[in-house]
Amino acid sequence: MTTAAQTQIPGYIAGTWDIDPVHSEVSFTVRHMMVSKVRGRFTGFSGTITTADDVTASGVQVEIDATSIDTANAQRDGHVRSADFFDVENHPTWSFTSTAVRQDGDDLAVDGELTVKGVTRPVTLAVEVGGFGPDAYGGTRAGFTATTSINRSDFGVDIAMPLDGGGVVVSEKVQITLEIQGVLRTS
């Protein structure tokens, strides 16, 4: 069965794809001091994407090494790893497991369960498929961009740091962006 989404995805290939961490990024953006945004990323992650003949039967499973946070500031990274924020000593690994893939207009949405600090909540990723094609090594690659927003307090990252004039040091809303390149398994 070919879905409308597949007909819009040039070169769509069903298979199992390993996330290539060298050509992928798991990142976030959060408002800081009510005036600007701070960006960070995780340098340690792994996972698989399974594209099914029917794109809506596809799935994703990802693990993120929360200790690998990099905000380009070692002092801030140490604080974010602490019990004030991520508590990586007790919760070093986060995960995302899809529960459904569905068409959302002309785009795809991936519903799933995100676990952060031992707290699991449903999230929906808006997915843009970059494409499918051969790589320079005789293999096949696929590219995906996924985005979502979460409330950090929903996942137990609930430090309150109010500012004197109102507002907070770190906003509740966190934008998450995944730039993922997968390599098709050959066996």
PyMOL commands that set and color helices and strands:
alter all, ss='L'
color gray80, all
select helices_A, chain A and resi 4-7+21-23+55-57+66-68+74-81+152-155
alter helices_A, ss='H'
color red, helices_A
select strands_A, chain A and resi 15-19+25-32+36-42+45-51+59-65+69-70+93-104+107-116+119-134+140-151+170-184
alter strands_A, ss='S'
color yellow, strands_A
deselect
rebuild
show_as cartoon
